Amino acid sequence: MTVEFNHEAVMKMYEAKRKKFLTMTGHQGANLAAINSRVDTGTSQSAKSFSFTEPGSKATFKDRVYIIAPLEYDIYLERRYGIMVKTEDELIPHMEEYERVCFGE
């Protein structure tokens, strides 16, 4: 029995799974940033989003997602335990779950 390995089809499937994983991570990261930014003084919580393009650049990365959270708050709060650091810490368990969902165990 011979099995043909279609490398191109496998890579397309992997790219689709990676994009789904990054999109799920981006949505959850933006949600967590909105929850953690309850100390915002000047921006709307709905202003949080994500992008595959690095802020300030036109380069699109296939392996990164950027959480965009334009925050205006007291810098004292960021020094003690940063809002985005807290968001990153809270995002890790979600990313593990999304990895299982997208790529299997």
CORWOSUL-V383090 format. One record per backbone hydrogen bond with DSSP energy under -1.0 kcal/mol. CO is the residue of the C=O (numbers start at 1). NH is the residue of the N-H. If there is no record, write none. Layout:
# CORWOSUL-V383090
CO & NH
CO & NH
This chain:
# CORWOSUL-V383090
5 & 7
6 & 10
7 & 11
8 & 12
9 & 13
10 & 14
11 & 15
12 & 16
13 & 17
14 & 18
15 & 19
16 & 20
17 & 21
18 & 22
19 & 23
20 & 24
21 & 25
22 & 26
23 & 27
24 & 28
25 & 29
26 & 30
27 & 31
28 & 32
29 & 33
30 & 34
31 & 35
32 & 36
33 & 37
37 & 40
44 & 47
45 & 48
49 & 68
51 & 66
52 & 61
54 & 57
59 & 54
66 & 51
68 & 49
69 & 71
72 & 41
74 & 77
75 & 79
76 & 80
77 & 81
82 & 86
83 & 87
84 & 88
85 & 89
86 & 90
87 & 91
88 & 92
91 & 95
92 & 96
93 & 97
94 & 98
95 & 99
96 & 100
97 & 101
98 & 102
99 & 103
100 & 104
